[in-house]
Amino acid sequence: MTYTILIYETATEFNARTDDRRKDAYWGAYRAYHKALTDAGVVVGGHALQPPQAATTIRQHDGKRQVQDGPYAEAKEQLGGYFVIDVPDLDTALDWAARCPASSTGAVEVRPNLSM
């Protein structure tokens, strides 16, 4: 079964991506995590996302499009990226999510994917 690991990060973690003093550690942790997923043969895909301020949110009301710059909601943690993994069960997906670097600084959500 496939699961999506949704990575929620704080502003501090988003800033670590480009901070000269912290970016090597930040990206090194994610490279190691991706390598572990790849070596285990469970990774299907995934991407890091641009920071929340790069988002554009759209809604339709009464047939009219409303566009808002920025994320859907202001929150302490914002979606920073995701991995899709193929594992036997939720417990295994949770084990992989617990290894994600964001599990100690932000939040990591696991959702089963629907088959279409």
Secondary structure, DSSP 8 states (H G I E B T S, - for coil): -EEEEEEEEEHHHHHHTT-TTTHHHHHHHHHHHHHHHHHTT-EEEEEE---GGG-EEEEEETTEEEEEES-SS--SEEEEEEEEEE-SSHHHHHHHHHHSGGGGTSEEEEEE----
